[in-house]
Structures are given as structure tokens and as C-alpha cells.
Amino acid sequence: MAKVRITQYKSAIGASKAQKKIIEALGLGKLNRPVEHEAVPEVLGMVRKLQHLLRVEEVNE
């Protein structure tokens, strides 16, 4: 299964509570610290909600 590397590059200050919970659920919290997740629909949906705060790249293994 494909993996994606997600990096938060903008601050969540001013984001809604729901968006902050999504950031926490993805394992993010500090800027420019990447995390890797499987590219499942649940994760991609969370990324789509926060596309203005995140950078996403596909990981080739």
C-alpha cells in the first residue's frame, strides 16, 4: 500500500477546534516535522480538510 509523508508548514493558530483535533490525530504538532501514514481514504480525507496547512508527498519505498 502507498504511503504519504505529511508535513505541517503553517501554524494552526486561529484554526477551528475540529482542525486542531485533526492535526493531533495525524500525529502533527510542531512545524516542519514530517510523519508518514498509509494512504487510506480516512487519512486522505483529513489531509483534504487541512490542505491549507499541510504539504503532502508520496513516499516511494
N, CA, C and O atoms as a GROMACS GRO file, in nm:
protein
  244
    1MET      N    1   0.085  -0.118   0.000
    1MET     CA    2   0.000   0.000   0.000
    1MET      C    3   0.089   0.124   0.000
    1MET      O    4   0.197   0.123   0.058
    2ALA      N    5   0.044   0.229  -0.064
    2ALA     CA    6   0.120   0.353  -0.076
    2ALA      C    7   0.123   0.426   0.058
    2ALA      O    8   0.032   0.415   0.140
    3LYS      N    9   0.230   0.502   0.076
    3LYS     CA   10   0.243   0.584   0.195
    3LYS      C   11   0.254   0.730   0.153
    3LYS      O   12   0.296   0.761   0.041
    4VAL      N   13   0.215   0.818   0.243
    4VAL     CA   14   0.231   0.961   0.221
    4VAL      C   15   0.307   1.021   0.337
    4VAL      O   16   0.292   0.978   0.452
    5ARG      N   17   0.389   1.121   0.307
    5ARG     CA   18   0.461   1.196   0.409
    5ARG      C   19   0.391   1.330   0.423
    5ARG      O   20   0.377   1.405   0.326
    6ILE      N   21   0.346   1.360   0.544
    6ILE     CA   22   0.269   1.480   0.571
    6ILE      C   23   0.352   1.571   0.660
    6ILE      O   24   0.405   1.528   0.763
    7THR      N   25   0.364   1.698   0.620
    7THR     CA   26   0.439   1.796   0.696
    7THR      C   27   0.353   1.919   0.718
    7THR      O   28   0.294   1.973   0.624
    8GLN      N   29   0.344   1.963   0.842
    8GLN     CA   30   0.271   2.086   0.872
    8GLN      C   31   0.367   2.202   0.853
    8GLN      O   32   0.471   2.207   0.918
    9TYR      N   33   0.332   2.295   0.764
    9TYR     CA   34   0.421   2.407   0.736
    9TYR      C   35   0.362   2.541   0.777
    9TYR      O   36   0.431   2.643   0.771
   10LYS      N   37   0.236   2.544   0.818
   10LYS     CA   38   0.175   2.668   0.867
   10LYS      C   39   0.115   2.641   1.004
   10LYS      O   40   0.074   2.528   1.035
   11SER      N   41   0.111   2.742   1.085
   11SER     CA   42   0.061   2.731   1.221
   11SER      C   43  -0.089   2.708   1.225
   11SER      O   44  -0.163   2.752   1.136
   12ALA      N   45  -0.133   2.638   1.328
   12ALA     CA   46  -0.275   2.613   1.348
   12ALA      C   47  -0.340   2.718   1.438
   12ALA      O   48  -0.455   2.703   1.478
   13ILE      N   49  -0.268   2.823   1.469
   13ILE     CA   50  -0.327   2.932   1.548
   13ILE      C   51  -0.440   2.993   1.465
   13ILE      O   52  -0.420   3.030   1.349
   14GLY      N   53  -0.555   3.004   1.523
   14GLY     CA   54  -0.670   3.057   1.452
   14GLY      C   55  -0.753   2.951   1.383
   14GLY      O   56  -0.860   2.982   1.330
   15ALA      N   57  -0.706   2.828   1.383
   15ALA     CA   58  -0.784   2.718   1.323
   15ALA      C   59  -0.896   2.678   1.419
   15ALA      O   60  -0.890   2.705   1.539
   16SER      N   61  -0.996   2.613   1.364
   16SER     CA   62  -1.107   2.570   1.449
   16SER      C   63  -1.064   2.453   1.538
   16SER      O   64  -0.959   2.391   1.516
   17LYS      N   65  -1.145   2.424   1.638
   17LYS     CA   66  -1.115   2.312   1.729
   17LYS      C   67  -1.111   2.181   1.652
   17LYS      O   68  -1.027   2.095   1.680
   18ALA      N   69  -1.200   2.165   1.557
   18ALA     CA   70  -1.203   2.041   1.478
   18ALA      C   71  -1.074   2.024   1.399
   18ALA      O   72  -1.020   1.913   1.391
   19GLN      N   73  -1.023   2.132   1.341
   19GLN     CA   74  -0.899   2.125   1.265
   19GLN      C   75  -0.781   2.094   1.357
   19GLN      O   76  -0.691   2.019   1.318
   20LYS      N   77  -0.780   2.149   1.476
   20LYS     CA   78  -0.672   2.121   1.571
   20LYS      C   79  -0.675   1.974   1.614
   20LYS      O   80  -0.570   1.913   1.633
   21LYS      N   81  -0.796   1.917   1.628
   21LYS     CA   82  -0.807   1.776   1.662
   21LYS      C   83  -0.756   1.687   1.549
   21LYS      O   84  -0.695   1.583   1.574
   22ILE      N   85  -0.780   1.728   1.425
   22ILE     CA   86  -0.730   1.652   1.311
   22ILE      C   87  -0.577   1.654   1.309
   22ILE      O   88  -0.514   1.553   1.282
   23ILE      N   89  -0.518   1.770   1.338
   23ILE     CA   90  -0.372   1.780   1.343
   23ILE      C   91  -0.316   1.686   1.449
   23ILE      O   92  -0.217   1.617   1.425
   24GLU      N   93  -0.380   1.683   1.563
   24GLU     CA   94  -0.337   1.593   1.671
   24GLU      C   95  -0.354   1.447   1.630
   24GLU      O   96  -0.267   1.364   1.658
   25ALA      N   97  -0.464   1.415   1.564
   25ALA     CA   98  -0.490   1.277   1.522
   25ALA      C   99  -0.390   1.229   1.417
   25ALA      O  100  -0.359   1.110   1.412
   26LEU      N  101  -0.340   1.320   1.336
   26LEU     CA  102  -0.240   1.284   1.236
   26LEU      C  103  -0.100   1.270   1.296
   26LEU      O  104  -0.008   1.223   1.229
   27GLY      N  105  -0.084   1.310   1.421
   27GLY     CA  106   0.046   1.299   1.486
   27GLY      C  107   0.134   1.420   1.461
   27GLY      O  108   0.256   1.415   1.482
   28LEU      N  109   0.074   1.528   1.416
   28LEU     CA  110   0.149   1.651   1.392
   28LEU      C  111   0.141   1.738   1.516
   28LEU      O  112   0.068   1.706   1.610
   29GLY      N  113   0.213   1.847   1.518
   29GLY     CA  114   0.206   1.936   1.631
   29GLY      C  115   0.311   2.045   1.623
   29GLY      O  116   0.287   2.159   1.661
   30LYS      N  117   0.428   2.008   1.574
   30LYS     CA  118   0.532   2.107   1.553
   30LYS      C  119   0.550   2.128   1.404
   30LYS      O  120   0.531   2.037   1.324
   31LEU      N  121   0.585   2.248   1.368
   31LEU     CA  122   0.604   2.280   1.227
   31LEU      C  123   0.724   2.206   1.171
   31LEU      O  124   0.824   2.183   1.240
   32ASN      N  125   0.714   2.171   1.044
   32ASN     CA  126   0.823   2.109   0.968
   32ASN      C  127   0.870   1.975   1.023
   32ASN      O  128   0.984   1.936   0.998
   33ARG      N  129   0.785   1.905   1.098
   33ARG     CA  130   0.818   1.770   1.143
   33ARG      C  131   0.730   1.673   1.066
   33ARG      O  132   0.609   1.667   1.090
   34PRO      N  133   0.789   1.597   0.972
   34PRO     CA  134   0.707   1.509   0.890
   34PRO      C  135   0.665   1.381   0.962
   34PRO      O  136   0.736   1.332   1.049
   35VAL      N  137   0.549   1.329   0.924
   35VAL     CA  138   0.501   1.199   0.969
   35VAL      C  139   0.459   1.120   0.846
   35VAL      O  140   0.421   1.179   0.744
   36GLU      N  141   0.467   0.988   0.854
   36GLU     CA  142   0.426   0.903   0.742
   36GLU      C  143   0.304   0.822   0.782
   36GLU      O  144   0.297   0.768   0.893
   37HIS      N  145   0.209   0.814   0.690
   37HIS     CA  146   0.086   0.737   0.710
   37HIS      C  147   0.056   0.659   0.583
   37HIS      O  148   0.101   0.695   0.475
   38GLU      N  149  -0.020   0.552   0.599
   38GLU     CA  150  -0.070   0.480   0.483
   38GLU      C  151  -0.171   0.571   0.411
   38GLU      O  152  -0.243   0.648   0.475
   39ALA      N  153  -0.175   0.562   0.280
   39ALA     CA  154  -0.264   0.647   0.201
   39ALA      C  155  -0.402   0.583   0.193
   39ALA      O  156  -0.446   0.540   0.086
   40VAL      N  157  -0.470   0.577   0.307
   40VAL     CA  158  -0.606   0.524   0.313
   40VAL      C  159  -0.705   0.640   0.303
   40VAL      O  160  -0.668   0.754   0.332
   41PRO      N  161  -0.828   0.614   0.264
   41PRO     CA  162  -0.925   0.723   0.247
   41PRO      C  163  -0.945   0.808   0.373
   41PRO      O  164  -0.968   0.929   0.362
   42GLU      N  165  -0.936   0.748   0.491
   42GLU     CA  166  -0.956   0.823   0.614
   42GLU      C  167  -0.848   0.930   0.630
   42GLU      O  168  -0.879   1.045   0.664
   43VAL      N  169  -0.724   0.894   0.607
   43VAL     CA  170  -0.613   0.988   0.621
   43VAL      C  171  -0.619   1.094   0.511
   43VAL      O  172  -0.597   1.212   0.538
   44LEU      N  173  -0.648   1.053   0.389
   44LEU     CA  174  -0.655   1.148   0.279
   44LEU      C  175  -0.768   1.248   0.299
   44LEU      O  176  -0.757   1.364   0.257
   45GLY      N  177  -0.877   1.206   0.362
   45GLY     CA  178  -0.986   1.298   0.393
   45GLY      C  179  -0.945   1.402   0.496
   45GLY      O  180  -0.981   1.519   0.485
   46MET      N  181  -0.868   1.358   0.597
   46MET     CA  182  -0.819   1.453   0.698
   46MET      C  183  -0.724   1.552   0.634
   46MET      O  184  -0.727   1.671   0.666
   47VAL      N  185  -0.639   1.504   0.545
   47VAL     CA  186  -0.544   1.591   0.476
   47VAL      C  187  -0.619   1.693   0.391
   47VAL      O  188  -0.581   1.810   0.387
   48ARG      N  189  -0.725   1.650   0.324
   48ARG     CA  190  -0.802   1.741   0.240
   48ARG      C  191  -0.863   1.854   0.322
   48ARG      O  192  -0.873   1.967   0.274
   49LYS      N  193  -0.905   1.825   0.446
   49LYS     CA  194  -0.962   1.929   0.532
   49LYS      C  195  -0.858   2.033   0.574
   49LYS      O  196  -0.893   2.147   0.605
   50LEU      N  197  -0.731   1.993   0.575
   50LEU     CA  198  -0.625   2.083   0.622
   50LEU      C  199  -0.525   2.116   0.512
   50LEU      O  200  -0.410   2.148   0.542
   51GLN      N  201  -0.567   2.110   0.388
   51GLN     CA  202  -0.473   2.130   0.279
   51GLN      C  203  -0.405   2.267   0.280
   51GLN      O  204  -0.300   2.283   0.219
   52HIS      N  205  -0.464   2.364   0.347
   52HIS     CA  206  -0.404   2.497   0.355
   52HIS      C  207  -0.293   2.504   0.460
   52HIS      O  208  -0.221   2.604   0.466
   53LEU      N  209  -0.277   2.401   0.542
   53LEU     CA  210  -0.174   2.399   0.646
   53LEU      C  211  -0.066   2.294   0.622
   53LEU      O  212   0.040   2.298   0.686
   54LEU      N  213  -0.090   2.201   0.530
   54LEU     CA  214  -0.004   2.084   0.516
   54LEU      C  215   0.060   2.075   0.378
   54LEU      O  216   0.009   2.130   0.280
   55ARG      N  217   0.174   2.004   0.374
   55ARG     CA  218   0.235   1.961   0.249
   55ARG      C  219   0.234   1.810   0.249
   55ARG      O  220   0.265   1.747   0.350
   56VAL      N  221   0.198   1.752   0.136
   56VAL     CA  222   0.186   1.607   0.126
   56VAL      C  223   0.268   1.560   0.008
   56VAL      O  224   0.260   1.615  -0.102
   57GLU      N  225   0.349   1.456   0.032
   57GLU     CA  226   0.426   1.396  -0.078
   57GLU      C  227   0.415   1.245  -0.067
   57GLU      O  228   0.407   1.189   0.042
   58GLU      N  229   0.416   1.179  -0.181
   58GLU     CA  230   0.409   1.034  -0.185
   58GLU      C  231   0.548   0.977  -0.156
   58GLU      O  232   0.649   1.029  -0.204
   59VAL      N  233   0.552   0.870  -0.076
   59VAL     CA  234   0.678   0.807  -0.038
   59VAL      C  235   0.699   0.686  -0.125
   59VAL      O  236   0.613   0.598  -0.131
   60ASN      N  237   0.813   0.680  -0.191
   60ASN     CA  238   0.849   0.563  -0.271
   60ASN      C  239   0.941   0.476  -0.191
   60ASN      O  240   1.049   0.518  -0.150
   61GLU      N  241   0.899   0.353  -0.167
   61GLU     CA  242   0.980   0.262  -0.087
   61GLU      C  243   1.060   0.170  -0.174
   61GLU      O  244   1.135   0.086  -0.122
   0.00000   0.00000   0.00000
